[in-house]
Amino acid sequence: MRVVNFNAGPSTLPVSVLEAVRDEIVEFDDSGMSIIEMSHRSDTYEAVHFGAADLIRELLAVPDGFDVLFVQGGATMQFGMLPMNLLTGASKGGYVDTGAWASKALADGSHHGEVYAAWTGRDTRYTRVPTVAELSLREGTRYLHLTSNETIGGVQYRAWPDVPVPLVADMSSDFMSRPIPWERFDVVYGGVQKNLAPSGLALVIVRRSILEHTSRELASYFRYDLHASSNSMYNTPPVFPIYVMEKVLRWIRDRGGVAAMAEAAEERAALVYRTIDESDGFYASPVEPTSRSNMNVVFRLADRDLEAAFIAEAARRGLVGLTGHRSVGGVRASIYNAMPMSGVEALCELMDEFRSGTG
Ligand SMILES: Cc1ncc(COP(=O)(O)O)c(C=O)c1O
């Protein structure tokens, strides 16, 4: 029996996609073999590979001047690859330190160029994104790096900061949940194992004009320009996640595209936050309302001793993956695109009943 899966990543995928994968895994498209057994240079695989890239372009309205890259190594490798490619010469990378993931991006970036924190929320326990006025950008800043959604802290950029330098963003945990204003960005990247596919792949979308200036003094796999000129076929691509992602992308398109995903995300999150806010303090979100994530809802019970019982009762009802990240504790409900509203309703029903049962 399938449970309601609130895991933060890898995370729930559409059941119809999993069923299609099950049906096709032994033989794909009358080819006599599995998609994971065939050459990545075959016409059959290429149709899937290019189909996935085209769907990303269509769904996110990616302009012609950007390349869509499929890169192994997850979002973590991008923490290094991005400054390796962009911080040429004396330029600097500014980072907005909104939580655990932004801190990691900044720390890794420091090995590959001059990077600095343009703001940090560390002293206020990472409960919000900063205002533009709070950012201190240094001269020679090549980009401002944002973590659009902090998966652990549940802090999300709800409006992009208006700054005089290009933005780059780690969108690992909210990719495909909202449109992207491309004119503001040079690079967006993310691991796909939350909203899009199984792990093993980072999706990187990069402004083509910047590729001319990226560093050539790198091992080939780290060069954005080589991934772009080879259509992400410089070496053997991560076939399985790309194959599953292509199906998830079609699933998104069939449901009305990114605008529909955005609307559904707002509805799901609004219901959980309302349940928190109307609980007379029984539950509390540590995140300031304007920065609350609609992908990862983090909350605590006023009586910390009840948190384990809450999570156990949830599991008894088939609601799993709700334990907050080990660094922050509490409860975290990851409610990505594939989470049905019925799953969120079941969570909120549990929250109400648990409160009245123990109140
Ligand atoms: C916002 C964010 N950035 C980066 C990562 C790291 O991703 P990966 O495991 O693909 O390296 C994660 C993983 O959960 C994440 O949530």
The ligand as an SDF file (V2000), in Angstrom:
LIG
                    3D

 16 16  0  0  0  0  0  0  0  0999 V2000
   18.0470   23.7330   -1.8110 C   0  0  0  0  0  0  0  0  0  0  0  0
   18.9750   22.5730   -1.9930 C   0  0  0  0  0  0  0  0  0  0  0  0
   20.1450   22.7910   -2.5900 N   0  0  0  0  0  0  0  0  0  0  0  0
   21.0210   21.7850   -2.7990 C   0  0  0  0  0  0  0  0  0  0  0  0
   20.7400   20.5020   -2.4090 C   0  0  0  0  0  0  0  0  0  0  0  0
   21.7440   19.4090   -2.6720 C   0  0  0  0  0  0  0  0  0  0  0  0
   21.2730   18.6650   -3.7190 O   0  0  0  0  0  0  0  0  0  0  0  0
   22.0150   17.3540   -4.2510 P   0  0  0  0  0  0  0  0  0  0  0  0
   21.7500   16.2900   -3.2410 O   0  0  0  0  0  0  0  0  0  0  0  0
   21.3650   17.1240   -5.5760 O   0  0  0  0  0  0  0  0  0  0  0  0
   23.4530   17.6610   -4.3720 O   0  0  0  0  0  0  0  0  0  0  0  0
   19.5180   20.2260   -1.7910 C   0  0  0  0  0  0  0  0  0  0  0  0
   19.2090   18.8310   -1.3820 C   0  0  0  0  0  0  0  0  0  0  0  0
   18.2950   18.5280   -0.6860 O   0  0  0  0  0  0  0  0  0  0  0  0
   18.6210   21.2890   -1.5700 C   0  0  0  0  0  0  0  0  0  0  0  0
   17.4480   21.0650   -0.9830 O   0  0  0  0  0  0  0  0  0  0  0  0
  1  2  1  0
  2  3  1  0
  2 15  2  0
  3  4  2  0
  4  5  1  0
  5  6  1  0
  5 12  2  0
  6  7  1  0
  7  8  1  0
  8  9  2  0
  8 10  1  0
  8 11  1  0
 12 13  1  0
 12 15  1  0
 13 14  2  0
 15 16  1  0
M  END
$$$$
